[in-house]
């Protein structure tokens, strides 16, 4: 009887060790998976910031080109320069960003998009400026960058969705809550974002 008691206790002990081992390896695998997916989200966000920065970098050359035409409406150009300054001043930490952070970032970038659209509309009234090679180069680069922005935001949202699904699915959500992995916000599509800018007429 005594041996049976010892045997039973030993069996229970082994079973507990097996359970603990299973939980440990499940937790380790789940945690590493969360980290990998979160790093992917952060990388995709970094790519978004990079293409927006490329767009902002076009403005100084555009400003110099437009300023060479003395009759051009300076107010329109000033709006672009000011919108660029505001857009480049907003930084988002991808490791701890919220819906409000992305909304603020998008709003500033949207202001720059609007200012650039207005400037390009005004340029239509200046044939010599429109035909300027520097302006034509700007148009080409701008179109390419806008397409890249749309592509990178799609990639970011796909990565965010994959990560969010992973941390919200049972039983992963238990581990995610315990290890403080939080849901990532999505990049919202702007009106007309699915259509490339028509800068060539």
KADA-V887460 format. One record per residue. N is the residue number from 1. RES is the residue in three letters. SS is DSSP state (helix for helix, strand for strand, loop for the rest). PSI is psi in whole degrees, 0 to 359 (NA if undefined). D_CENTER is the distance of its C-alpha to the mean C-alpha in Angstrom with 2 decimals. Layout:
{{N	RES	SS	PSI	D_CENTER} {N	RES	SS	PSI	D_CENTER}}
This chain:
{{1	UNK	loop	320	66.99} {2	UNK	helix	319	65.70} {3	UNK	helix	322	64.23} {4	UNK	helix	323	62.57} {5	UNK	helix	318	61.00} {6	UNK	helix	321	59.69} {7	UNK	helix	319	58.42} {8	UNK	helix	317	56.62} {9	UNK	helix	322	55.01} {10	UNK	helix	320	53.98} {11	UNK	helix	317	52.42} {12	UNK	helix	319	50.44} {13	UNK	helix	316	49.31} {14	UNK	helix	318	48.16} {15	UNK	helix	319	46.35} {16	UNK	helix	319	44.52} {17	UNK	helix	320	43.55} {18	UNK	helix	317	42.22} {19	UNK	helix	315	40.17} {20	UNK	helix	318	38.78} {21	UNK	helix	318	37.98} {22	UNK	helix	314	36.20} {23	UNK	helix	321	34.13} {24	UNK	helix	310	33.35} {25	UNK	helix	326	32.18} {26	UNK	helix	316	30.23} {27	UNK	helix	317	28.54} {28	UNK	helix	315	27.89} {29	UNK	helix	316	26.48} {30	UNK	helix	316	24.29} {31	UNK	helix	313	23.00} {32	UNK	helix	325	22.25} {33	UNK	helix	318	20.46} {34	UNK	helix	316	18.21} {35	UNK	helix	315	17.54} {36	UNK	helix	314	16.77} {37	UNK	helix	323	14.31} {38	UNK	helix	320	12.59} {39	UNK	helix	326	12.51} {40	UNK	helix	317	10.98} {41	UNK	helix	314	8.00} {42	UNK	helix	321	7.92} {43	UNK	helix	318	8.52} {44	UNK	helix	323	5.88} {45	UNK	helix	320	3.34} {46	UNK	helix	323	6.53} {47	UNK	helix	322	6.92} {48	UNK	helix	312	4.64} {49	UNK	helix	323	6.70} {50	UNK	helix	314	9.55} {51	UNK	helix	326	9.99} {52	UNK	helix	324	9.90} {53	UNK	helix	322	12.33} {54	UNK	helix	320	14.35} {55	UNK	helix	316	14.83} {56	UNK	helix	326	15.97} {57	UNK	helix	345	18.27} {58	UNK	helix	336	20.05} {59	UNK	helix	315	21.36} {60	UNK	helix	316	24.13} {61	UNK	helix	321	25.77} {62	UNK	helix	317	25.52} {63	UNK	helix	316	27.11} {64	UNK	helix	320	29.92} {65	UNK	helix	313	30.60} {66	UNK	helix	321	30.82} {67	UNK	helix	337	32.91} {68	UNK	loop	346	35.46} {69	UNK	loop	98	36.41} {70	UNK	loop	336	38.25} {71	UNK	loop	356	38.62} {72	UNK	loop	147	34.94} {73	UNK	loop	108	33.76} {74	UNK	helix	331	32.45} {75	UNK	helix	320	30.98} {76	UNK	helix	318	28.39} {77	UNK	helix	319	27.44} {78	UNK	helix	321	27.39} {79	UNK	helix	322	24.89} {80	UNK	helix	314	22.48} {81	UNK	helix	318	23.08} {82	UNK	helix	320	22.68} {83	UNK	helix	323	19.43} {84	UNK	helix	316	18.07} {85	UNK	helix	318	19.39} {86	UNK	helix	317	17.75} {87	UNK	helix	320	14.25} {88	UNK	helix	350	14.54} {89	UNK	loop	349	16.03} {90	UNK	loop	121	13.14} {91	UNK	loop	138	11.50} {92	UNK	loop	130	9.33} {93	UNK	loop	109	10.51} {94	UNK	loop	340	8.21} {95	UNK	loop	345	11.67} {96	UNK	loop	33	12.78} {97	UNK	loop	155	10.35} {98	UNK	loop	174	11.77} {99	UNK	helix	322	11.64} {100	UNK	helix	323	13.37} {101	UNK	helix	313	10.94} {102	UNK	helix	321	8.15} {103	UNK	helix	318	11.26} {104	UNK	helix	317	12.55} {105	UNK	helix	313	9.69} {106	UNK	helix	323	9.78} {107	UNK	helix	316	13.53} {108	UNK	helix	318	13.97} {109	UNK	helix	326	12.14} {110	UNK	helix	323	14.19} {111	UNK	helix	319	17.26} {112	UNK	helix	320	16.89} {113	UNK	helix	316	16.55} {114	UNK	helix	317	19.63} {115	UNK	helix	320	21.53} {116	UNK	helix	320	21.06} {117	UNK	helix	318	22.19} {118	UNK	helix	319	25.21} {119	UNK	helix	315	26.08} {120	UNK	helix	329	26.09} {121	UNK	helix	320	28.25} {122	UNK	helix	324	30.65} {123	UNK	helix	332	30.89} {124	UNK	loop	336	32.50} {125	UNK	loop	1	35.53} {126	UNK	loop	84	35.89} {127	UNK	helix	319	36.99} {128	UNK	helix	319	37.52} {129	UNK	helix	319	34.04} {130	UNK	helix	327	32.55} {131	UNK	loop	355	34.58} {132	UNK	loop	133	33.72} {133	UNK	helix	324	32.35} {134	UNK	helix	321	29.80} {135	UNK	helix	321	28.46} {136	UNK	helix	319	28.50} {137	UNK	helix	319	26.50} {138	UNK	helix	314	23.91} {139	UNK	helix	315	23.76} {140	UNK	helix	313	23.24} {141	UNK	helix	319	20.47} {142	UNK	helix	315	18.75} {143	UNK	helix	316	19.02} {144	UNK	helix	318	17.68} {145	UNK	helix	319	14.58} {146	UNK	helix	321	13.96} {147	UNK	helix	321	14.38} {148	UNK	helix	322	11.92} {149	UNK	helix	313	9.21} {150	UNK	helix	318	10.26} {151	UNK	helix	314	10.49} {152	UNK	helix	326	7.17} {153	UNK	helix	326	5.61} {154	UNK	helix	315	8.68} {155	UNK	helix	320	8.37} {156	UNK	helix	312	5.32} {157	UNK	helix	323	7.54} {158	UNK	helix	317	10.49} {159	UNK	helix	319	9.80} {160	UNK	helix	319	9.25} {161	UNK	helix	318	12.36} {162	UNK	helix	315	14.26} {163	UNK	helix	312	13.79} {164	UNK	helix	319	14.70} {165	UNK	helix	320	17.60} {166	UNK	helix	316	18.80} {167	UNK	helix	346	19.14} {168	UNK	helix	349	20.59} {169	UNK	loop	133	23.16} {170	UNK	loop	139	26.64} {171	UNK	loop	8	27.78} {172	UNK	helix	328	24.45} {173	UNK	helix	330	23.70} {174	UNK	helix	312	26.74} {175	UNK	helix	320	25.57} {176	UNK	helix	317	22.03} {177	UNK	helix	321	23.67} {178	UNK	helix	326	26.14} {179	UNK	helix	6	23.67} {180	UNK	loop	37	21.24} {181	UNK	loop	124	18.15} {182	UNK	loop	156	16.25} {183	UNK	loop	143	14.20} {184	UNK	loop	140	10.39} {185	UNK	loop	160	9.39} {186	UNK	loop	153	8.04} {187	UNK	loop	120	6.40} {188	UNK	loop	139	9.93} {189	UNK	loop	135	11.57} {190	UNK	loop	160	13.62} {191	UNK	loop	126	17.26} {192	UNK	loop	7	18.02} {193	UNK	loop	337	14.50} {194	UNK	loop	353	16.10} {195	UNK	loop	133	18.67} {196	UNK	loop	145	18.66} {197	UNK	loop	137	20.07} {198	UNK	loop	89	23.84} {199	UNK	loop	350	24.76} {200	UNK	loop	128	27.81} {201	UNK	loop	NA	30.85}}
